[in-house]
Amino acid sequence: MATVLIFLLVLGLLVFVHEMGHFIVARRNGIKADEFGFGFPPRLAGFVWDDEKKKHRFVKGNEEVVSPHTVYSLNWIPLGGFVKIKGEDGVQKDPDSFAIKSAWVRIKVLAAGVTMNFILAWVLISLVLMSGFPQQVDPKTPVSGNRDIQISEVLPNTPAEAMGLRFGDKILSIGDKRAMSVTQVQDYITTHKGMEISLRVARGTEEMTLQGTPRVNYPDNEGSLGIGLGETEIVNYAWYESIWEGAKATYHLTGAMLSGIYGILKGLVTGTHEGLSSVSGPVGIAKLTGQVSDLGFVYLLYFAAILSINLGIINILPIPALDGGRILFILIELIKGAPVSQKVEGMFHQIGFALLLLLMVWVTVHDFSKFHIFGNLFG
């Protein structure tokens, strides 16, 4: 239950900030927002400015509101928020509607949500770096502080996954020996293939001993246990340094995610196993959120930053029904010198939305299988 709550809070923050970007830029460009809501409908309550009484008035439930001002609402489904922009359907042609504005203004409004996701990621990573966060260091560099042997990756369907190791675990000892270096841990695992070994790890504030058996035969790119290792040190930055370092980290993470998306698309085209099998949906993200939160609050902030970047990238891709898809049609309008037919554009967005729903269903079912959720539920 705690994992679900944390996941909803993280997801709510990302979606709310995204929608707030659309809202702010729309209002600054003279576009009316009929409603700006926290959470998704049905509406619980809200308020709107009353010109006659010169004060805000209370709005009950799904009461229909006719007003030149924005309704600010609190809604029942706590999954972020939404903004209802006047004329975004292309029908209303009033001076304060989205449809009547220039192509540049419409692109700015649509891109504002993505921009806010990247800004949020920058802010979160800067806070993390100011608070202190483990960073991988070269084992050959002199030790400047407490250095940890930390798990950077746990591959699926490996002995590491079976024994319960997780990303972020710090290896304290292996067998009866204290873990001093990545090389020492790797050598120990290599010399104990086919034999049960024990690892003493720290996860957040907890310590635990886990047992597993490294494989004798294994794929070349996995290793006998199926983990990635790195030596890390806690690094703190001053507030003014963290802003610049946070910007650099956001840039590098964005590049890494774009590379990952390219790999997924390439896998789909070539038919390799690295396609959609590496994608996780809400179920997988919720599970990962719970694991990351076990490591500590700064890890959760960093994970939220990664999700925010991911949300921004996905939304700006030229996919029908998403912000990038709508921007694509505006760019086509600029090239051909006339708007695309509302009927044609609407059809493309409907088809795109239907395909996204099918993809979400497929990914969710795949997550249930990948994370053994059916087995956990039914024993």
C-alpha positions, 0 to 999 in steps of 0.5 A, a space after each residue: 500500500 505504501 508503494 502504491 501511495 508513493 507511486 501515485 504521489 510521484 506520478 501526480 507530481 510529474 503530470 501536474 507539473 506538465 499540465 501546469 506548463 500548458 496552463 501558464 503559457 496558454 494564459 500568458 498568451 491570452 488563451 482562456 483555460 476553462 478549468 485547471 484541475 488537480 487530479 482527474 474528474 469527476 470533480 470533487 469541488 472547486 472555485 471560480 472568480 465571480 465578477 458580480 460579487 468580486 470574490 471567488 465562489 465555491 463550485 460543487 461537484 460537477 456543476 456546470 460553470 459558465 464564466 470568463 474565468 478559470 475554474 480551479 478544481 480538486 478532482 477524485 482521481 489523484 493522478 496528477 492534473 489536467 488543463 482544459 484549454 478553450 478551443 484546443 479541439 479546433 472548433 471555437 474560434 473566439 479571440 481567446 481560444 487556442 485555435 485562433 492563435 498563431 502557429 508559433 503560439 500554439 507550438 509554445 503552448 503544446 511544448 510547455 508541458 515537456 519543458 516543465 518536465 525537463 525543468 522539474 528534472 533539473 530542479 530535482 537532480 540539483 536538490 539531490 546533488 546538494 543533499 549528497 548522492 553516490 557517484 561512480 568513481 574510477 577504482 584507480 583514483 585515490 579514496 577521498 571519502 567512504 567508498 562503497 561497492 554498489 550494484 548498478 544493475 540486476 539483470 532479469 532471470 539471473 541468479 542475482 534476481 533470484 536471490 533478491 539483489 536490487 539496484 542500489 544495494 551496497 555489498 558489505 561482505 562476500 562469503 566471510 570477507 569484507 568487500 574492498 573492491 569491485 575486482 575482489 567481488 568479481 574474482 570471488 564470484 568467478 572462483 565460486 561458479 556453481 557453488 552457493 555464496 552469501 552476500 551481506 548487503 545494505 539497502 537503505 537503513 537495513 542490512 541483510 544476507 542473501 544467498 545464491 549460486 553463480 552460473 557455470 554457463 551463462 550469456 557473454 553479456 550477463 556474467 555468472 551472477 547477473 549484476 553490474 558493479 561500481 565503486 561509489 562515493 557520496 558527493 556533495 555540491 554547494 547550491 551554486 555548483 549543484 545547479 550547473 551539475 544538475 543541468 549537466 546530469 539532466 543533459 546526459 540522462 536525456 541523451 542516454 534515454 534517447 539512445 535507449 528509445 532508439 534501441 527499442 525502435 531498432 529492436 522492433 524493426 529488426 525483430 530482436 529481443 531488445 524491443 518492447 520486452 525492455 519497456 515497463 508500464 505503470 505496474 513496472 514503474 510502481 514496483 521500481 518506485 517501491 524498490 527505489 524508495 527503500 534506498 532513501 529519499 534522495 534516490 526517490 527524488 533522482 528516480 522521479 527526475 528520470 521519470 520526468 525526463 522520460 515523460 518529456 521525451 515520450 510526449 515530444 515524440 511525433 506520435 498522434 494524440 501526444 503533444 509531439 503529434 499535435 506539434 507535427 500537424 502544426 508544422 505541416 500547416 506551416 509547410 502547406 500554408 493551410 491547416 490540416 483538415 480537423 476531420 483528418 487530424 482528429 482521425 489520426 489522433 483517435 487512431 494514435 490514442 487507440 494504439 497507445 491504449 493497446 500498447 499500454 495493455 500489452 506492456 501491463 500484461 508483460 509487466 505482470 509476467 516479468 515481475 512475477 506478479 501473477 505468481 506472487 498473487 496466486 502462490 
